[in-house]
Amino acid sequence: MDGSLYDTDFYTWTHAQAMALRTKDIAALDVEHLAEEIESLGRSDRRAIAHQLERLLLHLLKWCYEADRRTRAGKSWRSSIYQGRSAITDLIEESSSLRDYPAQRLALAYRRARQQAAHQTGLPLAAFPETCPWPLAQVLEEEFWPGETQG
């Protein structure tokens, strides 16, 4: 298949490719671009997990280190923490081969979250631990709220 539609009207290209797959019209398949798009789908799930983990860690840090702001900003932080945990869980349930990916990304996600936390809070970087103070299981635990004995 001529790949020019891929470059000029991606939406139409996706529908044409779906139809070609359903009708088993092998000649109409843009195999190279299809392969790229399928690979991209897997990368997209990994990027989503990494993004959610970084955001989750950022808000856990803010929750922990800006306890005095919990009454004002805490509701949105709490919501963001719940959403991040849910999104990571959902992505892993949909793609079980990504189960270990959050553990692989934890150190990098924490370093980035730590930098953002310092920037957003105005606290010095040294105010936050250099390495993630919580194991991944705790970070993902629905009832875990740093600095609280109960959620």
TIDREN-270260 format. One record per residue (C-alpha): x, y, z; residue in three letters; residue number from 1; chain. Coordinates in pm, 1 decimal. Layout:
       east      north         up   rest    nr   kette
          X          Y          Z    ALA   NUM       A
...
***
This chain:
       east      north         up   rest    nr   kette
        0.0        0.0        0.0    MET     1       A
      106.4      354.6      -68.2    ASP     2       A
      220.6      501.7      265.5    GLY     3       A
      141.3      860.0      166.6    SER     4       A
     -200.8      846.9      336.8    LEU     5       A
      -17.4      764.1      657.5    TYR     6       A
      161.2     1100.3      634.2    ASP     7       A
     -128.8     1310.5      509.0    THR     8       A
     -441.2     1173.9      684.7    ASP     9       A
     -353.1      941.4      969.0    PHE    10       A
     -715.1      895.6     1080.0    TYR    11       A
     -823.5      776.7      736.7    THR    12       A
     -513.2      558.0      715.3    TRP    13       A
     -605.4      383.8     1043.6    THR    14       A
     -955.2      307.2      919.0    HIS    15       A
     -825.9      179.7      584.6    ALA    16       A
     -575.0      -42.1      763.1    GLN    17       A
     -839.6     -177.5     1002.1    ALA    18       A
    -1063.9     -260.8      706.8    MET    19       A
     -776.3     -428.5      521.5    ALA    20       A
     -700.4     -639.1      828.9    LEU    21       A
    -1065.2     -737.6      877.9    ARG    22       A
    -1107.8     -836.2      512.8    THR    23       A
     -763.2     -998.0      504.0    LYS    24       A
     -661.8     -773.7      211.2    ASP    25       A
     -290.2     -829.5      255.0    ILE    26       A
     -199.0     -620.8      -49.9    ALA    27       A
     -367.7     -314.5      104.4    ALA    28       A
     -168.0     -336.1      427.3    LEU    29       A
       99.1      -77.0      496.2    ASP    30       A
      312.0     -329.8      683.5    VAL    31       A
      602.1     -103.1      779.6    GLU    32       A
      384.1      168.0      927.3    HIS    33       A
      157.0      -87.8     1093.9    LEU    34       A
      459.6     -242.9     1264.5    ALA    35       A
      574.9      101.4     1383.2    GLU    36       A
      230.5      181.8     1521.5    GLU    37       A
      199.3     -149.5     1704.1    ILE    38       A
      540.4      -99.0     1863.7    GLU    39       A
      435.8      253.7     1956.0    SER    40       A
      131.7      121.2     2142.3    LEU    41       A
      358.0      -76.8     2375.5    GLY    42       A
      582.9      222.4     2431.6    ARG    43       A
      276.7      432.2     2504.2    SER    44       A
      173.1      205.5     2792.9    ASP    45       A
      524.9      219.4     2933.7    ARG    46       A
      532.4      598.7     2906.2    ARG    47       A
      193.9      618.8     3075.7    ALA    48       A
      315.4      408.3     3367.9    ILE    49       A
      632.5      615.7     3400.3    ALA    50       A
      433.2      940.7     3390.1    HIS    51       A
      177.2      823.7     3643.5    GLN    52       A
      448.6      693.1     3876.5    LEU    53       A
      637.7     1023.0     3862.5    GLU    54       A
      320.8     1223.1     3930.2    ARG    55       A
      221.5      986.1     4210.2    LEU    56       A
      561.5     1022.9     4377.9    LEU    57       A
      550.8     1400.8     4339.9    LEU    58       A
      216.9     1422.7     4515.4    HIS    59       A
      323.1     1177.2     4785.4    LEU    60       A
      625.3     1398.3     4851.7    LEU    61       A
      410.7     1708.7     4865.9    LYS    62       A
      161.5     1527.6     5089.5    TRP    63       A
      442.9     1430.2     5323.7    CYS    64       A
      656.5     1744.8     5320.5    TYR    65       A
      385.2     2008.0     5300.1    GLU    66       A
      150.9     1868.0     5562.3    ALA    67       A
       43.5     2220.5     5655.5    ASP    68       A
     -103.9     2264.7     5303.5    ARG    69       A
     -310.6     1945.5     5310.7    ARG    70       A
     -627.4     2129.9     5402.1    THR    71       A
     -603.2     2365.1     5102.8    ARG    72       A
     -426.1     2159.3     4837.3    ALA    73       A
     -469.5     1819.2     4993.9    GLY    74       A
     -793.5     1735.9     4818.7    LYS    75       A
     -636.2     1765.0     4473.9    SER    76       A
     -323.8     1582.8     4592.0    TRP    77       A
     -536.9     1303.4     4735.1    ARG    78       A
     -731.7     1280.7     4410.0    SER    79       A
     -412.1     1277.4     4203.8    SER    80       A
     -264.0     1005.4     4425.0    ILE    81       A
     -575.1      789.0     4387.9    TYR    82       A
     -582.7      846.3     4011.7    GLN    83       A
     -213.6      763.4     3970.7    GLY    84       A
     -245.6      440.6     4165.0    ARG    85       A
     -554.9      341.1     3969.8    SER    86       A
     -401.8      422.3     3633.0    ALA    87       A
      -88.6      217.5     3703.8    ILE    88       A
     -297.5      -74.1     3830.2    THR    89       A
     -525.2      -58.7     3525.1    ASP    90       A
     -234.4      -51.9     3279.2    LEU    91       A
      -72.0     -351.2     3446.7    ILE    92       A
     -401.4     -542.7     3449.7    GLU    93       A
     -434.7     -481.0     3075.7    GLU    94       A
      -72.2     -576.5     3004.2    SER    95       A
       59.2     -816.3     3265.5    SER    96       A
      404.2     -819.4     3105.1    SER    97       A
      443.6     -463.1     3241.1    LEU    98       A
      404.7     -581.2     3602.6    ARG    99       A
      775.4     -523.4     3677.3    ASP   100       A
      800.5     -196.6     3486.3    TYR   101       A
      711.3       34.5     3778.2    PRO   102       A
      991.6     -122.0     3984.5    ALA   103       A
     1232.0      -68.1     3694.9    GLN   104       A
     1132.7      299.8     3673.4    ARG   105       A
     1102.4      378.1     4044.3    LEU   106       A
     1449.5      529.9     4094.1    ALA   107       A
     1429.5      754.9     3787.3    LEU   108       A
     1068.2      853.6     3854.6    ALA   109       A
     1159.7      941.8     4212.0    TYR   110       A
     1460.1     1153.7     4106.2    ARG   111       A
     1237.1     1348.8     3870.5    ARG   112       A
      956.9     1380.1     4126.5    ALA   113       A
     1208.2     1500.3     4385.3    ARG   114       A
     1330.7     1772.7     4148.8    GLN   115       A
      974.0     1879.9     4073.6    GLN   116       A
      881.2     1876.6     4442.2    ALA   117       A
     1170.1     2109.2     4523.9    ALA   118       A
     1074.2     2339.2     4238.2    HIS   119       A
      701.8     2343.2     4315.7    GLN   120       A
      727.9     2374.1     4693.0    THR   121       A
     1023.3     2611.2     4712.7    GLY   122       A
     1187.3     2374.4     4958.6    LEU   123       A
     1554.4     2296.0     4903.4    PRO   124       A
     1625.4     1974.2     4715.8    LEU   125       A
     1807.3     1849.5     5025.4    ALA   126       A
     1477.6     1858.1     5216.8    ALA   127       A
     1373.0     1545.9     5026.9    PHE   128       A
     1548.3     1209.4     5063.9    PRO   129       A
     1791.0     1129.4     4782.2    GLU   130       A
     1632.0      791.0     4724.7    THR   131       A
     1267.2      697.9     4740.4    CYS   132       A
     1175.4      657.0     5107.5    PRO   133       A
      898.0      408.7     5029.6    TRP   134       A
      903.3       66.3     4869.4    PRO   135       A
      702.3       40.7     4548.5    LEU   136       A
      436.6     -176.3     4710.2    ALA   137       A
      372.6       98.8     4961.9    GLN   138       A
      366.0      370.3     4695.6    VAL   139       A
       96.0      175.5     4511.5    LEU   140       A
      -95.4       76.8     4825.9    GLU   141       A
     -437.6      239.5     4826.9    GLU   142       A
     -435.7      306.0     5200.0    GLU   143       A
      -80.2      444.2     5226.6    PHE   144       A
      -56.0      812.6     5314.1    TRP   145       A
      291.2      924.7     5429.4    PRO   146       A
      291.2     1089.3     5767.1    GLY   147       A
      -50.4      950.9     5858.3    GLU   148       A
     -125.3      643.1     6061.3    THR   149       A
     -452.4      606.5     5870.5    GLN   150       A
     -569.4      719.3     5520.5    GLY   151       A
***
